[in-house]
Amino acid sequence: MESTIRERTAGKDGNQEVDQKLLMASKPLHRFVQKEPRSLGIVITILGCAELLMGFHLASERYHTSFDIYIPFWQGVLFLVCGSLSIYTEVHPSKKMVTVCLAMYVISIFGIMVSVGFRIYCIAYLSRYSHRRYWMPYPQDDWDIYRIGQLLCVESILITSSLCVSVLLIFLCTVARLALKSTRTQVIVQHILPPPSNTTSN
């Protein structure tokens, strides 16, 4: 009789744990957390720091670069904010934080569109200037041409990193939007087991 009661109790506890896991997995905010925004936030934060460091390097250049409209600074700050919010939201998930993250993701994506367009213009300008300097009839400064080549590499790397971040942000935007949309129409169905029937032993 005691073994039967223990089996029922153990079975009931096991079913409660399973139901609890199912409920946690069905919550939209927890589905957002399961996509590990903290890991993606760390990557975005690292690329934001690299953007800021490159900004200090480009600030001393006399050629047309992305520093003309301070892209490395404001875009680096946007990346740092998005990365920090992603990390914080995984640790402390809430509908309000997911909404703030979604807003910052969208703003950063628009910023990336602006920065990529202007950097393409800068790369075209530097390439044309380097080509003209190389074919000048009189002797030119080799260091000047080498410096332009360095700037072309830096701008190309920054465009690549911005595009990589845009892919991560689009993914996070999709997950956050689905999570917020699901919170409005969320229906949780919990299966409650019937109480065990009392059997009398003859």
N, C-alpha and C positions, 0 to 999 in steps of 0.2 A: 504493500500500500504506500509506504514511504517512497519507494523508488518510483512509483507511478506519479506521485505528487512532484518529485524532483524533476522528472522528465517533462511534466507539463510546465513547471516553472521555468526550466531551462529553455523549452521551446517558446514560451511566451516572451522571455527576455531576448531570445534570438530574433523573433519576429519583430519586436519593438526596435531592435537595432537596425534591422533591414529597412523597416518603415522610416526610421529617422534618416538613414542614408539616402533613401529615395526622395524624401522631402527636401533634404539639403541640396541634392542634385537637381531637383526640379525648380529651385528658386532661381530666377533670372540673374540676380546679382552674383550668386555663387557660380553660375555658368560663365559669367564674365571673368571671375577670378580663376576659374579652371583653365582659361586660355593663357595664364601666366603673364599678365601685363607687367609684373615686376621685372622679369627677365628682359622683355622688350624695352622697358623703361630704362634699364641699365645701359643697353646698347645705344638708345637715343641720347642718353645723358653723355656718354663717352663721345659720340659724334658731335654733340653740342659743344663740349670742351675743346675738341679739335677745331671746330669752326671759330671759336673765340681766339684761340692761339694763332690761327692763320690770319685773323683780322689784325692782330698786332703786327704781324709780319708785313701785311699788305699796306698798312698805314703809312709806311715810310717810302712807298713807291711813287715815282713821278709820272708813271703811265696810267692809262685808263684801266682800272680794275674794279672789282665788285665793291671795293671800299668807298668808291665815289658816292654811293647811297647807303653806306654803312651796313651792307648786307651781312658780313660776318658777325657783327655785334648783335643786331636785333634777331637774326635768325638763330644764332647760337643761344641767345636768351630764351627764345621760343622752344628750342629743343630741350634745354635744361628744365624749363617749366613743365613741358609735356612728360619728360622722363621722370621728374620728381612726383608729379601727380599720379602717374601710372604705378610707381612704387608704393606710394602712400595708399592708393585705392585698393591694392591687393591686400595690404595689411589691415586697413579699416574700410571695408566695402560698405557703401551706402548709395542710395539713389541720387542724393545730392552730389556726391563726389563723382559718380559716373557721368552725371550731366555736365559738371565742370570740365571733366576730361574730354568729353565729346566736343564741347565748345572750343577748347584749346587745340584739339586735333584738327578741327575744321579751319581755324585761323592759321595754324602752322602750314596746312596744305596750300592755302592761298598764298602764304608767304613764300613757300617753295616755288610755286608757279612764277611769282615775280622774280625771285632770285635766279632761277634757271634761265628765264628769258633774258635778263640783263647780263648774266655771265656768258651766254652764247654770243651776245653782242661784244663783250669784252674780248672773248677768244678770237672772234673774227677781226676785231681791230688790231690785236696784238699780232695775229698771224700776218695780216696785210702789212703792218709796220715792219715786222721782221723781214718779210720778203723784199720790201722796198729797200731796207737798209743793206741787205745782203747783196743786192745787185746794183748798188751805187757805183759810179765810175771811179770815184776817189776813195782812198783808204778809209775804212771805218773802224770803229772800236769793236774788237772781238768780244770784249767783256759785255758790251751793251747788247749784242745779239745773244750771248749766253744768258744774260739776265732776263731777256724777254722769253727765252725758252723755259727758264725756271718758272716765270709767272704763268706761262701757258700750262705747265704741268700742275701748278697749284690750283688754278681755276678749274682744270679738268677733274682733278681729284675731288674738289669741293662740289662740283656738279654731280659726280658719281655718288658721293656720300649723301647729298640732298635727295637724289632719286631713291636711294636705298631707304632713307628715313620716310620718304613719302609712301613707299610700299607698306612699311610697318604701320604708319599712321592710318592709311586706308583700311588695313586689316583691323586695327583697334577701333576705328570709327564704326565699322560694320558690326563688330561684336558689341560695342557699347550701345549702338542704336537698337539692335535686336533685344538687348537686355532691358532697355528702357521701354521698348514697345511691349515686351512680354509682361512687364509689371502691371500694365493696365488691364490685360485680359487674362491674368493668371488664374487658373483654377486648379486647386490641389485636391486630389481625391485620395483619401486615406482609407486603407482597408483595415477594418476593425474586426478581429476574430471574435466569433461568438464565445461566450463563457463556456468552459468545459462542463459537460453534464455530470452530475453526481451519480455514480453507479454504486449500487449496494452489492457487496460480495456475499454470496450465499455460503 
